Amino acid sequence: MIRLLILLCAVSYLSGCATSRYQHKDDFTPQPITDIEALPEPIPVAEPRSTMGNPAKYKVRGKEYSVMADATNYQHSGIASWYGMKFHGHRTSNGEIFDVYKFSAAHKTLPLPCYVKVTREDNGKSVVVRVNDRGPFHEDRIIDLSYAAAVKLGMHKQGTAKVRIEVVQAPLNGSVRWIQVSALSDAKAAEKQRQELENLVDKRWPVTVTSRESGNRLVHRVRIGPVTEGEDLNKVLDALKTANIRSPLLLARHQL
């Protein structure tokens, strides 16, 4: 499978790009996973589109691909494959680090990042993966899974399997904001407020506590987001007003 380097070259319509950045010439199987059930599957959340890996169109091996504008409710059946240690520790198409022991995947046209349920058609086993990479660039394959995902489906030994993929959470299309409600020194108070806010917004948007040192103390920042600007953002701000929270801080990604 061709990874980020070839994709970046392809976007510029170049050919014959080298893959020497990888430590290994050929792919190979990672160390076995002793307890696949102990690895947590990703929880689908609405994330902003990645700034990398989402060109409107790109070319690989002379073929042009168009990234979907919206993947909501997308479904498709076909052959899944998986990729391993050759790419472990290297960057995916959206700039993240590929980890064979996490549940992730590559797709040619889904917007990144995207959460997809992959179900093996012959045995009914399924797994939720976070799509953060491009590929597989083979005509007969629709998705390339991490080793962990392949083990979960029981297809790591044969290499491929017939699957059905269903998008369970597409990325947000519009610009987004995070709403910082408070910055507290008491971790328990921050967690209590997080739970209250989660109920306030009816769990429609993630509510998190981010803890960082500030000066000589640990500060726990309670935030809602990402929330799409426009109607959704106004709904959250109105809900906060009903809870007598009238001066939240609106943040962009670079301010987090």
N, C-alpha and C positions, 0 to 999 in steps of 0.2 A: 504494500500500500504506500502511495506517495504522500508524504506529510507536508508540513507547513512550507518548507523551502521551495518545493516544486509548485505549491499553490501560489506563493508570492510571485514566483517567476512567471507562472501562467497568467496571473492577473495582468502582468505587463506584456503579455503575448510573446513571451520568449520560449524557446525550446532548448532541450539538451542540458538542463540545469543539473548540477552535481548534487549528490546526496552524501558528500564526504563529512558532513557535520555529525553524522551518527558514529557512535563508537564501534558498532558492529556492521559488517557488510550484510549479513542475513539475519532474519528474525529468528527467535528461538523461544522455547517455553519457559516461563518463570518458575520459581520454586513453587511446589504444590501448596494449595490452600487447605489447611487441615480442617477448618470448620467454616464453611461458606456462610452458614446461617448466623455466624457471629459478626459478619460484616454488615453494617447498616446500609440499606438502600437510600438514595437521595430522596429528600422530601420535596415534591414539586412546589415551586414558588414562582410568582411572576417576577422575572428579572428584566432589566433593560437589555436591549440588543447589545451585543459586544461591539466595541468600536473596531475591533479587528475580526477578519474572517467572514464579513457580511457584505461583500461587493454585490452590486446588482447582477453582474455577470462576471464569469471568469472562464479561462480555458486551461485544460489539462490534456496533454497528448493530442492536441488538435481539435478536441471537442469542447464546445461551449456549454456551460451550465448556467442556469438562472436561479438565483436564490429566491425562495418564496417571500412574497411581501407579508403574507399572513398564513400561518400553519395551523390555525385553530381547527380542531376536529379532523385533521389529516389522518388517513389510514392507508396502509399499503401492505401487500403480501409479497414475499419473495425470499431470496436466499440471504442469510446472515453469515458473516465470517468473523474472525477475531484477530487482533494484532497484539504483539507481546513485547519482549524485552529489548528489541532493537530500538524501539521508540520510547521506552521507559525513561523518564527524567528529562525528556525533550519537550519543547513547546508545541502545543496544539495550534490549530488555525486561529483560535481566538486569543492566543497568547498565554494560556494556562499551561501548567506542567502536567504531562501525561503520567498517570500512575496506573500500572496494570492491576493493582489491588483495589481500585475504586470502580464504581459502576458508572462507566461513561461509554461514549460511542462516537463514531464518525458517520456523517451523512452528507451526500453530495449537495443537497439543495435546501434542507431545513434551515431556518434562521437560527443563529447561535446566541445564547444557549437555549436549548429546548429540552423539555422532559418528555420521554417517550416510554410507553409500556411495550415491551417486546415479549411476545408469546410464541413459544415453540408449538407448531401445529400438530406434531405427531404425539407429544406427551402432555401438552397443556401447561407445562412449566412457564412461568413468566418472571420478568424482572423489570424494574423501573431504572432507566439510565438517563444520564444528563449528556445530551449531545453537545460537544464542544470542539469538534474537529471535522475536517472534510475528508471524504472518501466513502467507500472504497471505489477506486476508479477501474472497476471491472463491470462489463455490461450485465453480467448475470448475478450481481450482488447488490442489495439495497442498503445494507448497514454493516458497519464494522464495529464489533464490540470489544471492550476491554477483556482481559483474561478473566477477571472476577465475574463479569457478566456472563461470559461463556461457560464458566464453571457452574454458575447458578442455573443455567439452562441445560447443563449436562451435555454440551456440545464441544467442549474443549479438546476432546481426544480426536473426534472425526474432523474438526476444523470448520465445518459449515452445517447449517440446518435450515429447513424451511420455517419461516416465522411470519407473524403478522405484527406490524408496528402501528401503534396508535399514539398520537400526540395527546398527552394529558395536561401539559401546560406549555403554551407558546410564549415567547418573549414579548414584552411590551413594545408597542409600535411607536408610541409618542414619547416626548421628553418626560423625565420623571424627577421627583423630588423625594427627599427623606425629611420627615418632620421630627425634629428633636423637641421632646416635651419637657425634659428635665435633665439636670446633671447633678447627681446625688452622691454623697460620700458614704451613705449607708446602703450596702449591697442588698439587704433584705427589703428595705423600702423600695429600692429600684425594681426588684423582682415582683413585689406586690403591685406596684404601679403598672408594670408590664402586663401582668395578668388582667388588671382592671381595664387597661386600654385594649387588650385583645378582645375582651367581651364588648367593649364600647363600639369597636369597629366590626363586630360580628365575625371576627377572624377572616375578613376579606383581604386584609393586608398584613404582612408580617410585622410583628412588634418585637424588637430586640433590645437587649442591654449590652452596650459596648463598654468595657472597662479598660481605662488607660491611666497611667500615672500623669499627674499634673502638679508640678512643683514637687512637694514631698508627700503627696497623698494620692490615693487611688480614687478616681472619679468614675462613676457609673452613669453613662448617658443612655437615656431611654428614648428610643426612636421608633417611628412608624415608617415603613417604606420598604421597597420603592412604591410610590404612588404616582400614577400618570397625571400630568398636569391637565387642568380643565375640570370637567365634571367630577371626576373621582377625587381630586385634590380638594375641591370645594366641599364635597360630602364629608371628608375627614375633618376639615377645619370647622365645619358646622357642628359635627359631633363633639369636637373638643370644646366648642363654645357652650354646648349644653352641659358639659361637665365643668364649666367655669374655668377652662384653660384657654386663655385669650391671647397669649403672646408666645406661641410656639416658634421655634427657629426653623426656617426652611433651608434645606441644604441640597446642593448638587453633589454628584458622586465625588468630585475632586475635593470636596470639603469634609468628607467623612473621616 
